[in-house]
Amino acid sequence: MAEKMTQTGSRLRAFGPTGMMLSPLGLGCWQFSRGQGMIGGFWNAIDDEASKEIVRVSLEGGINWFDTAEIYGRGESEQALDEALTAAGDLARGSHIATKWWPAMRTAANIPQTIAERQRRLGGRRIDLYMVHQPWSLSPVASEMRQMAKLVERGMIANVGVSNFSAKQMRESDRVLRTFGLRLASNQVKYNLLDRRIEKNGILETAQELGCAIIAYSPLEQGLLSGKFHRQPALANQVKGLRRMMNSLGPAALAQSAPLIEALERIGAAYGGSATQAALNWLIHARGDTVFAIPGASKAKHAEENVRAMTFRLAADELAELEELSLRAGAKV
């Protein structure tokens, strides 16, 4: 795939069939939900000034795209992102936005009915990638893709993607989009060293066959791969609600994944970095240029860590070692 360098030295890569050149890491903006709604309440509210600083640091580090969604705070994340990009001024010029339509208890007819609100929340910015957030619509995939294609024809979005779709649903999406002269841009799915199911269920293989991108969410398994819970097990007691249910934070699970974390820390340190950076680097290089990732950041220092992960490339033996240890650590496959 084509590559070019940003002014900060990080490499851009072709994003599926879209023609866009994106940084391997984008910034996930779920945490910008301002604590609104059930989904937005997954994170503590972040001060707007902190959000602006996170976006600025990300842009300065070479990240040129941002992932948000309607369901993140019922549009609050989209609005906070727009405000942060506005505050960044010329630094944000040329940046790209991905957002998502929430399908639960809706039909495909809702897609054109709600796009104006997405545009309003984003301050009229171009929506470079619009995704169906979950395969939960009351309408079939074909109907969703037809409505998405019509938005492209009307110039309201640039590219069509999906999220959490199966391999079969990806193929159907691409089939319908082809009838409009379009292609499926991407599938956003959970993927990290402790959750490698897309390697076995056909999703990664299908993405590579169709030439579309994979956007990996939860790239650090909600912080587990950073090693912070291994260094300070007491932190696990501070994780509440859904986040606690989603993670393996018990003593036995932490002990099982400890060798993987130790390797991530050792390998990361060899590049002047951390376990976080090694885990992210594995994601964006282990499967060629197919996989992009969207780590979040609730503080500017987290954004600094994210961008540092794009400044080196793990060697083949290091990638292989991490893959082997991930399986020993109980990775989902």
Beta strands, then each sheet from edge to edge (+ up, - down):
strand 1: 3-5
strand 2: 11-14
strand 3: 21-22
strand 4: 27-28
strand 5: 65-67
strand 6: 96-101
strand 7: 129-132
strand 8: 160-163
strand 9: 186-190
strand 10: 213-217
strand 11: 291-293
sheet 1: 1+ 2- 3+
sheet 2: 4+ 5+ 6+ 7+ 8+ 9+ 10+ 11+
end
